[in-house]
Amino acid sequence: MEIRAGNIVPMPVISRRGSGKGAAMTKEQFEREKKYQAALAVARSMLRQGVINEADLRRIEARLKEKFKPVLGGFLL
């Protein structure tokens, strides 16, 4: 029986063909995203510590989205 070595995947799972110039974030968008994610991390930490509850976190998240207008925002966990 012949055993072949090498890649068994016939093609990449994610095609890079459609991701040209328009796919990158501007510096301003990146800064907004970074600030949003940092503030949300603080809020999640407060939730874990019992300082706020789930409803508070949802309100904070909504306000942060209004303030920073993140590009990825809700897509990241």
PyMOL Python script that loads the backbone (N, CA, C, O; Angstrom):
from pymol import cmd

cmd.read_pdbstr("""\
ATOM      1  N   MET A   1       0.848  -1.170   0.000  1.00  0.00           N
ATOM      2  CA  MET A   1       0.000   0.000   0.000  1.00  0.00           C
ATOM      3  C   MET A   1       0.897   1.237   0.000  1.00  0.00           C
ATOM      4  O   MET A   1       1.847   1.327   0.777  1.00  0.00           O
ATOM      5  N   GLU A   2       0.589   2.166  -0.861  1.00  0.00           N
ATOM      6  CA  GLU A   2       1.376   3.395  -0.987  1.00  0.00           C
ATOM      7  C   GLU A   2       0.877   4.457  -0.012  1.00  0.00           C
ATOM      8  O   GLU A   2      -0.327   4.691   0.090  1.00  0.00           O
ATOM      9  N   ILE A   3       1.791   5.095   0.701  1.00  0.00           N
ATOM     10  CA  ILE A   3       1.448   6.193   1.604  1.00  0.00           C
ATOM     11  C   ILE A   3       2.025   7.469   1.018  1.00  0.00           C
ATOM     12  O   ILE A   3       3.232   7.585   0.808  1.00  0.00           O
ATOM     13  N   ARG A   4       1.152   8.415   0.760  1.00  0.00           N
ATOM     14  CA  ARG A   4       1.595   9.676   0.185  1.00  0.00           C
ATOM     15  C   ARG A   4       1.833  10.702   1.288  1.00  0.00           C
ATOM     16  O   ARG A   4       1.070  10.785   2.250  1.00  0.00           O
ATOM     17  N   ALA A   5       2.874  11.461   1.140  1.00  0.00           N
ATOM     18  CA  ALA A   5       3.162  12.544   2.081  1.00  0.00           C
ATOM     19  C   ALA A   5       2.784  13.860   1.415  1.00  0.00           C
ATOM     20  O   ALA A   5       2.899  14.007   0.198  1.00  0.00           O
ATOM     21  N   GLY A   6       2.340  14.794   2.208  1.00  0.00           N
ATOM     22  CA  GLY A   6       2.008  16.100   1.653  1.00  0.00           C
ATOM     23  C   GLY A   6       0.661  16.577   2.117  1.00  0.00           C
ATOM     24  O   GLY A   6       0.036  15.976   2.991  1.00  0.00           O
ATOM     25  N   ASN A   7       0.225  17.648   1.535  1.00  0.00           N
ATOM     26  CA  ASN A   7      -1.029  18.285   1.901  1.00  0.00           C
ATOM     27  C   ASN A   7      -2.188  17.538   1.258  1.00  0.00           C
ATOM     28  O   ASN A   7      -2.170  17.287   0.053  1.00  0.00           O
ATOM     29  N   ILE A   8      -3.188  17.183   2.042  1.00  0.00           N
ATOM     30  CA  ILE A   8      -4.344  16.466   1.501  1.00  0.00           C
ATOM     31  C   ILE A   8      -5.516  17.400   1.216  1.00  0.00           C
ATOM     32  O   ILE A   8      -6.536  16.968   0.677  1.00  0.00           O
ATOM     33  N   VAL A   9      -5.378  18.680   1.573  1.00  0.00           N
ATOM     34  CA  VAL A   9      -6.449  19.641   1.335  1.00  0.00           C
ATOM     35  C   VAL A   9      -6.339  20.136  -0.097  1.00  0.00           C
ATOM     36  O   VAL A   9      -5.299  20.672  -0.482  1.00  0.00           O
ATOM     37  N   PRO A  10      -7.398  19.968  -0.901  1.00  0.00           N
ATOM     38  CA  PRO A  10      -7.302  20.342  -2.307  1.00  0.00           C
ATOM     39  C   PRO A  10      -7.246  21.846  -2.575  1.00  0.00           C
ATOM     40  O   PRO A  10      -6.723  22.267  -3.607  1.00  0.00           O
ATOM     41  N   MET A  11      -7.774  22.659  -1.663  1.00  0.00           N
ATOM     42  CA  MET A  11      -7.756  24.108  -1.880  1.00  0.00           C
ATOM     43  C   MET A  11      -7.863  24.825  -0.537  1.00  0.00           C
ATOM     44  O   MET A  11      -8.316  24.234   0.443  1.00  0.00           O
ATOM     45  N   PRO A  12      -7.454  26.082  -0.481  1.00  0.00           N
ATOM     46  CA  PRO A  12      -7.562  26.810   0.790  1.00  0.00           C
ATOM     47  C   PRO A  12      -9.022  26.998   1.187  1.00  0.00           C
ATOM     48  O   PRO A  12      -9.902  27.127   0.336  1.00  0.00           O
ATOM     49  N   VAL A  13      -9.259  27.011   2.487  1.00  0.00           N
ATOM     50  CA  VAL A  13     -10.613  27.174   2.999  1.00  0.00           C
ATOM     51  C   VAL A  13     -11.097  28.601   2.776  1.00  0.00           C
ATOM     52  O   VAL A  13     -12.263  28.827   2.454  1.00  0.00           O
ATOM     53  N   ILE A  14     -10.202  29.551   2.948  1.00  0.00           N
ATOM     54  CA  ILE A  14     -10.552  30.953   2.777  1.00  0.00           C
ATOM     55  C   ILE A  14      -9.801  31.502   1.574  1.00  0.00           C
ATOM     56  O   ILE A  14      -8.571  31.487   1.534  1.00  0.00           O
ATOM     57  N   SER A  15     -10.542  31.979   0.611  1.00  0.00           N
ATOM     58  CA  SER A  15      -9.935  32.550  -0.580  1.00  0.00           C
ATOM     59  C   SER A  15      -9.494  33.980  -0.302  1.00  0.00           C
ATOM     60  O   SER A  15     -10.235  34.750   0.309  1.00  0.00           O
ATOM     61  N   ARG A  16      -8.311  34.335  -0.740  1.00  0.00           N
ATOM     62  CA  ARG A  16      -7.801  35.689  -0.551  1.00  0.00           C
ATOM     63  C   ARG A  16      -8.037  36.558  -1.779  1.00  0.00           C
ATOM     64  O   ARG A  16      -7.622  37.717  -1.798  1.00  0.00           O
ATOM     65  N   ARG A  17      -8.676  36.037  -2.776  1.00  0.00           N
ATOM     66  CA  ARG A  17      -8.854  36.763  -4.026  1.00  0.00           C
ATOM     67  C   ARG A  17      -9.664  38.040  -3.878  1.00  0.00           C
ATOM     68  O   ARG A  17      -9.314  39.052  -4.484  1.00  0.00           O
ATOM     69  N   GLY A  18     -10.728  38.028  -3.099  1.00  0.00           N
ATOM     70  CA  GLY A  18     -11.600  39.184  -2.987  1.00  0.00           C
ATOM     71  C   GLY A  18     -11.128  40.236  -1.998  1.00  0.00           C
ATOM     72  O   GLY A  18     -11.718  41.314  -1.927  1.00  0.00           O
ATOM     73  N   SER A  19     -10.084  39.954  -1.237  1.00  0.00           N
ATOM     74  CA  SER A  19      -9.658  40.886  -0.201  1.00  0.00           C
ATOM     75  C   SER A  19      -8.528  41.775  -0.708  1.00  0.00           C
ATOM     76  O   SER A  19      -7.350  41.506  -0.471  1.00  0.00           O
ATOM     77  N   GLY A  20      -8.902  42.817  -1.395  1.00  0.00           N
ATOM     78  CA  GLY A  20      -7.912  43.747  -1.931  1.00  0.00           C
ATOM     79  C   GLY A  20      -7.757  44.960  -1.049  1.00  0.00           C
ATOM     80  O   GLY A  20      -7.854  44.866   0.175  1.00  0.00           O
ATOM     81  N   LYS A  21      -7.516  46.097  -1.667  1.00  0.00           N
ATOM     82  CA  LYS A  21      -7.268  47.338  -0.937  1.00  0.00           C
ATOM     83  C   LYS A  21      -8.387  47.709   0.022  1.00  0.00           C
ATOM     84  O   LYS A  21      -8.109  48.163   1.131  1.00  0.00           O
ATOM     85  N   GLY A  22      -9.626  47.533  -0.364  1.00  0.00           N
ATOM     86  CA  GLY A  22     -10.756  47.980   0.433  1.00  0.00           C
ATOM     87  C   GLY A  22     -10.977  47.230   1.736  1.00  0.00           C
ATOM     88  O   GLY A  22     -11.810  47.644   2.542  1.00  0.00           O
ATOM     89  N   ALA A  23     -10.265  46.151   1.965  1.00  0.00           N
ATOM     90  CA  ALA A  23     -10.514  45.322   3.141  1.00  0.00           C
ATOM     91  C   ALA A  23      -9.826  45.837   4.406  1.00  0.00           C
ATOM     92  O   ALA A  23     -10.223  45.457   5.508  1.00  0.00           O
ATOM     93  N   ALA A  24      -8.821  46.679   4.281  1.00  0.00           N
ATOM     94  CA  ALA A  24      -8.056  47.128   5.448  1.00  0.00           C
ATOM     95  C   ALA A  24      -8.776  48.248   6.188  1.00  0.00           C
ATOM     96  O   ALA A  24      -9.508  49.036   5.589  1.00  0.00           O
ATOM     97  N   MET A  25      -8.555  48.307   7.506  1.00  0.00           N
ATOM     98  CA  MET A  25      -9.102  49.384   8.335  1.00  0.00           C
ATOM     99  C   MET A  25      -8.218  50.614   8.214  1.00  0.00           C
ATOM    100  O   MET A  25      -7.007  50.512   8.013  1.00  0.00           O
ATOM    101  N   THR A  26      -8.834  51.759   8.339  1.00  0.00           N
ATOM    102  CA  THR A  26      -8.045  52.982   8.414  1.00  0.00           C
ATOM    103  C   THR A  26      -7.456  53.082   9.818  1.00  0.00           C
ATOM    104  O   THR A  26      -7.873  52.352  10.717  1.00  0.00           O
ATOM    105  N   LYS A  27      -6.504  53.967  10.009  1.00  0.00           N
ATOM    106  CA  LYS A  27      -5.916  54.156  11.338  1.00  0.00           C
ATOM    107  C   LYS A  27      -6.979  54.612  12.327  1.00  0.00           C
ATOM    108  O   LYS A  27      -6.984  54.185  13.482  1.00  0.00           O
ATOM    109  N   GLU A  28      -7.880  55.480  11.875  1.00  0.00           N
ATOM    110  CA  GLU A  28      -8.958  55.976  12.748  1.00  0.00           C
ATOM    111  C   GLU A  28      -9.880  54.832  13.164  1.00  0.00           C
ATOM    112  O   GLU A  28     -10.242  54.725  14.336  1.00  0.00           O
ATOM    113  N   GLN A  29     -10.259  53.982  12.223  1.00  0.00           N
ATOM    114  CA  GLN A  29     -11.117  52.834  12.540  1.00  0.00           C
ATOM    115  C   GLN A  29     -10.417  51.893  13.512  1.00  0.00           C
ATOM    116  O   GLN A  29     -11.037  51.375  14.440  1.00  0.00           O
ATOM    117  N   PHE A  30      -9.116  51.675  13.294  1.00  0.00           N
ATOM    118  CA  PHE A  30      -8.358  50.795  14.170  1.00  0.00           C
ATOM    119  C   PHE A  30      -8.318  51.352  15.586  1.00  0.00           C
ATOM    120  O   PHE A  30      -8.503  50.610  16.550  1.00  0.00           O
ATOM    121  N   GLU A  31      -8.078  52.655  15.717  1.00  0.00           N
ATOM    122  CA  GLU A  31      -8.036  53.284  17.044  1.00  0.00           C
ATOM    123  C   GLU A  31      -9.385  53.170  17.750  1.00  0.00           C
ATOM    124  O   GLU A  31      -9.441  52.870  18.943  1.00  0.00           O
ATOM    125  N   ARG A  32     -10.478  53.412  17.011  1.00  0.00           N
ATOM    126  CA  ARG A  32     -11.817  53.278  17.595  1.00  0.00           C
ATOM    127  C   ARG A  32     -12.068  51.848  18.048  1.00  0.00           C
ATOM    128  O   ARG A  32     -12.599  51.615  19.134  1.00  0.00           O
ATOM    129  N   GLU A  33     -11.684  50.892  17.209  1.00  0.00           N
ATOM    130  CA  GLU A  33     -11.870  49.474  17.533  1.00  0.00           C
ATOM    131  C   GLU A  33     -11.075  49.111  18.781  1.00  0.00           C
ATOM    132  O   GLU A  33     -11.580  48.424  19.669  1.00  0.00           O
ATOM    133  N   LYS A  34      -9.839  49.571  18.843  1.00  0.00           N
ATOM    134  CA  LYS A  34      -8.964  49.270  19.980  1.00  0.00           C
ATOM    135  C   LYS A  34      -9.545  49.833  21.279  1.00  0.00           C
ATOM    136  O   LYS A  34      -9.569  49.150  22.303  1.00  0.00           O
ATOM    137  N   LYS A  35     -10.008  51.073  21.230  1.00  0.00           N
ATOM    138  CA  LYS A  35     -10.585  51.699  22.429  1.00  0.00           C
ATOM    139  C   LYS A  35     -11.880  50.993  22.848  1.00  0.00           C
ATOM    140  O   LYS A  35     -12.130  50.791  24.036  1.00  0.00           O
ATOM    141  N   TYR A  36     -12.684  50.626  21.871  1.00  0.00           N
ATOM    142  CA  TYR A  36     -13.930  49.911  22.154  1.00  0.00           C
ATOM    143  C   TYR A  36     -13.632  48.578  22.843  1.00  0.00           C
ATOM    144  O   TYR A  36     -14.228  48.255  23.871  1.00  0.00           O
ATOM    145  N   GLN A  37     -12.699  47.804  22.263  1.00  0.00           N
ATOM    146  CA  GLN A  37     -12.381  46.489  22.815  1.00  0.00           C
ATOM    147  C   GLN A  37     -11.778  46.611  24.216  1.00  0.00           C
ATOM    148  O   GLN A  37     -12.065  45.786  25.084  1.00  0.00           O
ATOM    149  N   ALA A  38     -10.951  47.626  24.444  1.00  0.00           N
ATOM    150  CA  ALA A  38     -10.349  47.825  25.767  1.00  0.00           C
ATOM    151  C   ALA A  38     -11.419  48.164  26.799  1.00  0.00           C
ATOM    152  O   ALA A  38     -11.421  47.612  27.899  1.00  0.00           O
ATOM    153  N   ALA A  39     -12.326  49.069  26.445  1.00  0.00           N
ATOM    154  CA  ALA A  39     -13.388  49.459  27.378  1.00  0.00           C
ATOM    155  C   ALA A  39     -14.321  48.278  27.656  1.00  0.00           C
ATOM    156  O   ALA A  39     -14.766  48.086  28.787  1.00  0.00           O
ATOM    157  N   LEU A  40     -14.610  47.499  26.632  1.00  0.00           N
ATOM    158  CA  LEU A  40     -15.476  46.337  26.812  1.00  0.00           C
ATOM    159  C   LEU A  40     -14.797  45.282  27.688  1.00  0.00           C
ATOM    160  O   LEU A  40     -15.464  44.609  28.474  1.00  0.00           O
ATOM    161  N   ALA A  41     -13.493  45.135  27.560  1.00  0.00           N
ATOM    162  CA  ALA A  41     -12.759  44.184  28.404  1.00  0.00           C
ATOM    163  C   ALA A  41     -12.863  44.577  29.878  1.00  0.00           C
ATOM    164  O   ALA A  41     -12.984  43.714  30.747  1.00  0.00           O
ATOM    165  N   VAL A  42     -12.817  45.878  30.155  1.00  0.00           N
ATOM    166  CA  VAL A  42     -12.970  46.357  31.525  1.00  0.00           C
ATOM    167  C   VAL A  42     -14.373  46.024  32.035  1.00  0.00           C
ATOM    168  O   VAL A  42     -14.537  45.561  33.164  1.00  0.00           O
ATOM    169  N   ALA A  43     -15.371  46.260  31.203  1.00  0.00           N
ATOM    170  CA  ALA A  43     -16.756  45.982  31.603  1.00  0.00           C
ATOM    171  C   ALA A  43     -16.957  44.489  31.857  1.00  0.00           C
ATOM    172  O   ALA A  43     -17.632  44.111  32.815  1.00  0.00           O
ATOM    173  N   ARG A  44     -16.379  43.643  31.010  1.00  0.00           N
ATOM    174  CA  ARG A  44     -16.506  42.191  31.208  1.00  0.00           C
ATOM    175  C   ARG A  44     -15.806  41.750  32.492  1.00  0.00           C
ATOM    176  O   ARG A  44     -16.280  40.855  33.191  1.00  0.00           O
ATOM    177  N   SER A  45     -14.694  42.376  32.789  1.00  0.00           N
ATOM    178  CA  SER A  45     -13.994  42.086  34.038  1.00  0.00           C
ATOM    179  C   SER A  45     -14.861  42.466  35.237  1.00  0.00           C
ATOM    180  O   SER A  45     -14.915  41.744  36.233  1.00  0.00           O
ATOM    181  N   MET A  46     -15.533  43.602  35.128  1.00  0.00           N
ATOM    182  CA  MET A  46     -16.430  44.040  36.199  1.00  0.00           C
ATOM    183  C   MET A  46     -17.577  43.052  36.376  1.00  0.00           C
ATOM    184  O   MET A  46     -18.011  42.791  37.498  1.00  0.00           O
ATOM    185  N   LEU A  47     -18.068  42.503  35.261  1.00  0.00           N
ATOM    186  CA  LEU A  47     -19.131  41.497  35.336  1.00  0.00           C
ATOM    187  C   LEU A  47     -18.635  40.251  36.075  1.00  0.00           C
ATOM    188  O   LEU A  47     -19.322  39.736  36.957  1.00  0.00           O
ATOM    189  N   ARG A  48     -17.448  39.772  35.717  1.00  0.00           N
ATOM    190  CA  ARG A  48     -16.881  38.582  36.372  1.00  0.00           C
ATOM    191  C   ARG A  48     -16.677  38.803  37.871  1.00  0.00           C
ATOM    192  O   ARG A  48     -16.810  37.875  38.669  1.00  0.00           O
ATOM    193  N   GLN A  49     -16.354  40.035  38.239  1.00  0.00           N
ATOM    194  CA  GLN A  49     -16.118  40.350  39.653  1.00  0.00           C
ATOM    195  C   GLN A  49     -17.413  40.617  40.411  1.00  0.00           C
ATOM    196  O   GLN A  49     -17.395  40.793  41.630  1.00  0.00           O
ATOM    197  N   GLY A  50     -18.538  40.649  39.697  1.00  0.00           N
ATOM    198  CA  GLY A  50     -19.824  40.880  40.339  1.00  0.00           C
ATOM    199  C   GLY A  50     -20.142  42.342  40.594  1.00  0.00           C
ATOM    200  O   GLY A  50     -21.098  42.649  41.306  1.00  0.00           O
ATOM    201  N   VAL A  51     -19.355  43.252  40.022  1.00  0.00           N
ATOM    202  CA  VAL A  51     -19.586  44.693  40.195  1.00  0.00           C
ATOM    203  C   VAL A  51     -20.822  45.132  39.405  1.00  0.00           C
ATOM    204  O   VAL A  51     -21.581  45.991  39.853  1.00  0.00           O
ATOM    205  N   ILE A  52     -21.014  44.533  38.227  1.00  0.00           N
ATOM    206  CA  ILE A  52     -22.190  44.815  37.398  1.00  0.00           C
ATOM    207  C   ILE A  52     -22.861  43.497  37.046  1.00  0.00           C
ATOM    208  O   ILE A  52     -22.278  42.428  37.231  1.00  0.00           O
ATOM    209  N   ASN A  53     -24.100  43.574  36.533  1.00  0.00           N
ATOM    210  CA  ASN A  53     -24.802  42.358  36.110  1.00  0.00           C
ATOM    211  C   ASN A  53     -24.906  42.330  34.586  1.00  0.00           C
ATOM    212  O   ASN A  53     -24.428  43.243  33.912  1.00  0.00           O
ATOM    213  N   GLU A  54     -25.529  41.284  34.047  1.00  0.00           N
ATOM    214  CA  GLU A  54     -25.649  41.115  32.587  1.00  0.00           C
ATOM    215  C   GLU A  54     -26.373  42.293  31.931  1.00  0.00           C
ATOM    216  O   GLU A  54     -25.973  42.754  30.862  1.00  0.00           O
ATOM    217  N   ALA A  55     -27.434  42.777  32.572  1.00  0.00           N
ATOM    218  CA  ALA A  55     -28.187  43.906  32.007  1.00  0.00           C
ATOM    219  C   ALA A  55     -27.307  45.153  31.939  1.00  0.00           C
ATOM    220  O   ALA A  55     -27.353  45.903  30.963  1.00  0.00           O
ATOM    221  N   ASP A  56     -26.510  45.365  32.979  1.00  0.00           N
ATOM    222  CA  ASP A  56     -25.581  46.496  32.965  1.00  0.00           C
ATOM    223  C   ASP A  56     -24.585  46.363  31.823  1.00  0.00           C
ATOM    224  O   ASP A  56     -24.296  47.332  31.121  1.00  0.00           O
ATOM    225  N   LEU A  57     -24.060  45.148  31.644  1.00  0.00           N
ATOM    226  CA  LEU A  57     -23.084  44.911  30.573  1.00  0.00           C
ATOM    227  C   LEU A  57     -23.700  45.210  29.210  1.00  0.00           C
ATOM    228  O   LEU A  57     -23.051  45.825  28.364  1.00  0.00           O
ATOM    229  N   ARG A  58     -24.934  44.788  28.987  1.00  0.00           N
ATOM    230  CA  ARG A  58     -25.594  45.057  27.699  1.00  0.00           C
ATOM    231  C   ARG A  58     -25.758  46.558  27.467  1.00  0.00           C
ATOM    232  O   ARG A  58     -25.549  47.044  26.356  1.00  0.00           O
ATOM    233  N   ARG A  59     -26.136  47.295  28.525  1.00  0.00           N
ATOM    234  CA  ARG A  59     -26.268  48.753  28.394  1.00  0.00           C
ATOM    235  C   ARG A  59     -24.915  49.408  28.109  1.00  0.00           C
ATOM    236  O   ARG A  59     -24.815  50.304  27.271  1.00  0.00           O
ATOM    237  N   ILE A  60     -23.891  48.959  28.805  1.00  0.00           N
ATOM    238  CA  ILE A  60     -22.545  49.499  28.592  1.00  0.00           C
ATOM    239  C   ILE A  60     -22.091  49.215  27.171  1.00  0.00           C
ATOM    240  O   ILE A  60     -21.559  50.095  26.495  1.00  0.00           O
ATOM    241  N   GLU A  61     -22.301  47.989  26.721  1.00  0.00           N
ATOM    242  CA  GLU A  61     -21.896  47.611  25.365  1.00  0.00           C
ATOM    243  C   GLU A  61     -22.601  48.474  24.318  1.00  0.00           C
ATOM    244  O   GLU A  61     -21.978  48.910  23.350  1.00  0.00           O
ATOM    245  N   ALA A  62     -23.886  48.717  24.507  1.00  0.00           N
ATOM    246  CA  ALA A  62     -24.636  49.552  23.563  1.00  0.00           C
ATOM    247  C   ALA A  62     -24.081  50.983  23.530  1.00  0.00           C
ATOM    248  O   ALA A  62     -23.937  51.574  22.460  1.00  0.00           O
ATOM    249  N   ARG A  63     -23.774  51.524  24.696  1.00  0.00           N
ATOM    250  CA  ARG A  63     -23.218  52.879  24.750  1.00  0.00           C
ATOM    251  C   ARG A  63     -21.828  52.950  24.139  1.00  0.00           C
ATOM    252  O   ARG A  63     -21.483  53.922  23.467  1.00  0.00           O
ATOM    253  N   LEU A  64     -21.038  51.917  24.375  1.00  0.00           N
ATOM    254  CA  LEU A  64     -19.697  51.887  23.788  1.00  0.00           C
ATOM    255  C   LEU A  64     -19.773  51.808  22.264  1.00  0.00           C
ATOM    256  O   LEU A  64     -18.976  52.436  21.567  1.00  0.00           O
ATOM    257  N   LYS A  65     -20.736  51.034  21.748  1.00  0.00           N
ATOM    258  CA  LYS A  65     -20.905  50.950  20.294  1.00  0.00           C
ATOM    259  C   LYS A  65     -21.304  52.299  19.714  1.00  0.00           C
ATOM    260  O   LYS A  65     -20.828  52.683  18.645  1.00  0.00           O
ATOM    261  N   GLU A  66     -22.179  53.022  20.418  1.00  0.00           N
ATOM    262  CA  GLU A  66     -22.568  54.362  19.959  1.00  0.00           C
ATOM    263  C   GLU A  66     -21.372  55.306  19.961  1.00  0.00           C
ATOM    264  O   GLU A  66     -21.174  56.076  19.021  1.00  0.00           O
ATOM    265  N   LYS A  67     -20.584  55.239  21.017  1.00  0.00           N
ATOM    266  CA  LYS A  67     -19.464  56.160  21.177  1.00  0.00           C
ATOM    267  C   LYS A  67     -18.326  55.883  20.189  1.00  0.00           C
ATOM    268  O   LYS A  67     -17.835  56.801  19.531  1.00  0.00           O
ATOM    269  N   PHE A  68     -17.908  54.613  20.087  1.00  0.00           N
ATOM    270  CA  PHE A  68     -16.728  54.289  19.297  1.00  0.00           C
ATOM    271  C   PHE A  68     -17.024  53.840  17.871  1.00  0.00           C
ATOM    272  O   PHE A  68     -16.133  53.867  17.022  1.00  0.00           O
ATOM    273  N   LYS A  69     -18.256  53.428  17.592  1.00  0.00           N
ATOM    274  CA  LYS A  69     -18.638  52.944  16.265  1.00  0.00           C
ATOM    275  C   LYS A  69     -17.598  51.943  15.724  1.00  0.00           C
ATOM    276  O   LYS A  69     -16.986  52.180  14.683  1.00  0.00           O
ATOM    277  N   PRO A  70     -17.408  50.831  16.438  1.00  0.00           N
ATOM    278  CA  PRO A  70     -16.381  49.863  16.026  1.00  0.00           C
ATOM    279  C   PRO A  70     -16.728  49.172  14.720  1.00  0.00           C
ATOM    280  O   PRO A  70     -17.900  48.962  14.408  1.00  0.00           O
ATOM    281  N   VAL A  71     -15.707  48.825  13.966  1.00  0.00           N
ATOM    282  CA  VAL A  71     -15.891  48.135  12.692  1.00  0.00           C
ATOM    283  C   VAL A  71     -16.270  46.677  12.958  1.00  0.00           C
ATOM    284  O   VAL A  71     -17.230  46.166  12.381  1.00  0.00           O
ATOM    285  N   LEU A  72     -15.527  46.023  13.817  1.00  0.00           N
ATOM    286  CA  LEU A  72     -15.771  44.609  14.110  1.00  0.00           C
ATOM    287  C   LEU A  72     -16.708  44.424  15.290  1.00  0.00           C
ATOM    288  O   LEU A  72     -17.569  43.545  15.275  1.00  0.00           O
ATOM    289  N   GLY A  73     -16.545  45.237  16.293  1.00  0.00           N
ATOM    290  CA  GLY A  73     -17.398  45.272  17.467  1.00  0.00           C
ATOM    291  C   GLY A  73     -18.039  43.973  17.881  1.00  0.00           C
ATOM    292  O   GLY A  73     -17.415  43.164  18.568  1.00  0.00           O
ATOM    293  N   GLY A  74     -19.273  43.756  17.477  1.00  0.00           N
ATOM    294  CA  GLY A  74     -20.041  42.588  17.908  1.00  0.00           C
ATOM    295  C   GLY A  74     -19.581  41.275  17.312  1.00  0.00           C
ATOM    296  O   GLY A  74     -20.028  40.215  17.749  1.00  0.00           O
ATOM    297  N   PHE A  75     -18.703  41.313  16.329  1.00  0.00           N
ATOM    298  CA  PHE A  75     -18.260  40.061  15.718  1.00  0.00           C
ATOM    299  C   PHE A  75     -17.230  39.347  16.569  1.00  0.00           C
ATOM    300  O   PHE A  75     -17.086  38.127  16.482  1.00  0.00           O
ATOM    301  N   LEU A  76     -16.509  40.102  17.395  1.00  0.00           N
ATOM    302  CA  LEU A  76     -15.489  39.509  18.246  1.00  0.00           C
ATOM    303  C   LEU A  76     -16.076  39.139  19.588  1.00  0.00           C
ATOM    304  O   LEU A  76     -17.005  39.790  20.068  1.00  0.00           O
ATOM    305  N   LEU A  77     -15.546  38.108  20.190  1.00  0.00           N
ATOM    306  CA  LEU A  77     -16.031  37.687  21.504  1.00  0.00           C
ATOM    307  C   LEU A  77     -15.185  38.208  22.607  1.00  0.00           C
ATOM    308  O   LEU A  77     -15.463  37.942  23.776  1.00  0.00           O
TER     309      LEU A  77
END
""", "prot")
cmd.dss("prot")
cmd.show_as("cartoon", "prot")
cmd.util.cbc("prot")
cmd.orient("prot")
